[in-house]
Amino acid sequence: MDHEHEIADLRARSEQLREDTDDVRREWERKRRDPAVPGAPAPDGDPEAADGGAIAGDWEGEAQAADRAGQ
């Protein structure tokens, strides 16, 4: 493999990785704004969140564990 071909291949792979990373970031942001997705809460006060940044739901026993921990 010549160096020019290798460089072109690395650039193409780098661009594909950048696109994949952007896709994952957009998907994560979408999930953070969806109150039905547990474990992906939006930041407090996020105006774009459907619920204003509230955490979605309560996993079984989570509230009691938080109470015991003083949270």
C-alpha positions as CSV (number, residue, x, y, z in Angstrom):
1,M,0.0,0.0,0.0
2,D,1.5,3.4,-1.0
3,H,1.5,6.3,1.5
4,E,-1.0,8.4,-0.4
5,H,-3.5,5.6,-0.5
6,E,-2.9,5.0,3.3
7,I,-3.4,8.7,4.1
8,A,-6.6,8.9,2.0
9,D,-7.9,5.8,3.8
10,L,-7.1,7.2,7.3
11,R,-8.8,10.5,6.4
12,A,-11.9,8.6,5.2
13,R,-12.0,6.5,8.4
14,S,-11.5,9.7,10.5
15,E,-14.4,11.4,8.8
16,Q,-16.6,8.3,9.3
17,L,-15.7,8.2,12.9
18,R,-16.5,11.9,13.3
19,E,-19.9,11.3,11.7
20,D,-20.6,8.3,13.9
21,T,-19.6,10.3,17.0
22,D,-22.0,13.1,16.0
23,D,-24.8,10.6,15.5
24,V,-24.2,9.1,18.9
25,R,-24.1,12.6,20.5
26,R,-27.4,13.6,18.9
27,E,-29.0,10.4,20.0
28,W,-27.8,10.9,23.6
29,E,-29.1,14.5,23.7
30,R,-32.5,13.3,22.4
31,K,-32.6,10.6,25.1
32,R,-31.6,13.1,27.8
33,R,-34.6,15.2,26.9
34,D,-37.1,12.3,26.9
35,P,-38.5,11.8,30.4
36,A,-39.5,8.2,29.5
37,V,-35.8,7.2,29.3
38,P,-34.5,6.2,32.7
39,G,-30.9,6.9,33.5
40,A,-30.6,9.7,30.9
41,P,-31.8,12.8,32.8
42,A,-31.6,16.2,31.3
43,P,-29.5,18.8,33.1
44,D,-31.4,20.8,35.7
45,G,-33.4,23.6,34.2
46,D,-32.9,22.4,30.6
47,P,-35.5,24.5,28.7
48,E,-35.5,22.0,25.8
49,A,-36.3,19.1,28.0
50,A,-39.9,17.9,27.8
51,D,-40.2,18.2,31.6
52,G,-37.9,21.0,32.3
53,G,-35.1,18.7,33.4
54,A,-36.8,16.4,35.9
55,I,-35.5,12.9,36.2
56,A,-37.8,10.3,34.6
57,G,-39.6,7.9,36.9
58,D,-38.4,6.1,40.0
59,W,-36.7,2.7,39.7
60,E,-38.0,0.2,42.2
61,G,-36.4,1.0,45.6
62,E,-34.4,3.9,44.4
63,A,-36.3,6.5,46.4
64,Q,-35.9,4.5,49.7
65,A,-32.1,4.1,49.0
66,A,-31.7,7.8,48.4
67,D,-33.6,8.6,51.6
68,R,-31.3,6.3,53.6
69,A,-28.3,8.0,52.0
70,G,-29.7,11.4,52.8
71,Q,-30.1,12.5,49.2
